[in-house]
Amino acid sequence: MPKAQVFVAISVVLCALMGVGCTRAVDGHGVSIYDDPFQVAGLPTTGGPNGPRTGIADSALTAENGDGGDVDKLALNAIDDIQAYWQAGFGTEFPGETFDPVEKLISWNARAARNQAVEFCSETTYHLVNAAYCRSDNSIGWDREMLLPTMSETFGTMSVVMVLAHEYGHAIQTMAKMVTKKTPVLVKEQQADCFAGAFMRHVAEGKSKHFTINTSDGLNSVLAATVSIRDSDPDDPESVHGSAFERVTAVQIGFTDGPRGCKGIDEDEIDSRRGNLPQSFADDSGRGEYPVSKENLVELSKALQAILPVKEAPTYDYAGSRIDCKDGAITDPVTYCPAKNTIATDVPGLAERGSTDTDDDGPLPVKVSGDYNGYVVFISRYTLAVQRSHGQQLTGAKTGLRAACLSGVVTGRLALPGRPVSQGDIQLSAGDLDEAVSGLLTDGLAASDTEGNTVPSGFSRVDAFRAGVLNGETTCLSRYS
């Protein structure tokens, strides 16, 4: 998040956007799926079981070169359920097209010696840490030794199901004739993310034979896995899957609107979502990192007042977040006190939150660290002052979701070119959105009310944030009224 400028396959190692599918019919009346903040895209927020169901016989499917172990059983059960889902609904979603089940499944060990490696899609699997769909022979393959176990250990077994649902999504787009050789890879990948999201809703509705997922920590972990396999360097020619923000958006479109929403994802739709959002680290010597300091927070406060102006601007206290407040709780490292209309910040604490975690260097980082993890929390406390100015309630689930949504509004506008330096010498960088999404999934502080309470669904927190980024203030104030 640098100073403003004067000029303007899984590869490891449109309700909220366009107003589509935003209501459900109840007794003849349109009811918004956002009316209840404790629902997740119209489903109840649930805890409890998450992963393989107990007492269910394993699938009869087999994989070439499989070892019959737990990882292959998990993968085959996933493919079985994913295939059943699409076999039942493909004709309705894609009338006139033919469903062709993926019958060739291949498992390999990425640690195997070269002379023991099998071929997948006419390529050797020697040291291939991947899962993929092969269009040439309508097959799906996976590494049972490194990729799938790492996914499962880091994010839970449902992340493995998500990976394979993504790969089956590539099969679906091929059967449905949605893509050609000329279709950009980015479009293919985000369509597949979307189809995976549609299947995850099927699981969340309790309709999957072998699996169940709850809509709180279970769904949060699946989204966190999606974040971990983002394109972390937008300037890398191999970056073809999309940022975490884009990938999670695609999953959420599928989860909310089903396969019909995925049909709308094409090059134009992705470009419209990207808008002015930064897509490169070019001309950014800090590669998106802008240390959290009092001086930079002062610049951000100027931007906040310009983007979401309030008649009675809050005062700022940079001596610490633990202030005496009769109508609010301490929310380290930034507290908003309504009675005093003051934002109190523990600058070193916020800087620590916004620091880059160099220790989290595994193949699948649990969270995306960086400066915007700190800045977005500061922004969210300002949005509570905005809500105060509107006479809105400052505690409760909708307060927190409004905070996330309005933080998204600010985030989107920090990317606009030509903002005068007098309105805050600070701007959005590539990577900042991913850091915000990761923080919203991890603890949701940027989606909390004045008492630090937030909804348990990371899906809902991220959904609110991206609605603000893409749709603006009016959406925030109407959706979460």
PyMOL commands that set and color helices and strands:
alter all, ss='L'
color gray80, all
select helices_A, chain A and resi 15-18+70-93+114-116+147-155+157-175+185-204+217-228+244-257+259-262+267-274+294-307+347-353+372-389+397-413+421-423+432-442+445-447+458-471+473-479
alter helices_A, ss='H'
color red, helices_A
select strands_A, chain A and resi 10-11+23-26+29-32+39-40+43-44+51-52+104-108+119-120+123-124+130-134+139-143+211-212+315-317+334-337+342-345
alter strands_A, ss='S'
color yellow, strands_A
deselect
rebuild
show_as cartoon
